[in-house]
Amino acid sequence: MKIIILTITTLLLLSCSESSSCVDESLVEQNKACTKEYRPVCGCDGVTYGNNCLAEGAGVTLWTEGSCN
């Protein structure tokens, strides 16, 4: 019985961590007005965006300055 409970708990914890995403689909704006200034940011999804405005328009919620490695 303990093994079953442990297995179920482990599966629930793993599924929660996989479902969390750094891209919020509700924030995606296809026609967001952004400057063409190139100040690259690395999104939490591993994609380099030209600037933070472009990352926001793609729905990315977290990023760091600079290109992704």
Order of alpha helices (4+ residues) and beta strands (2+ residues): alpha-beta-beta-alpha-beta
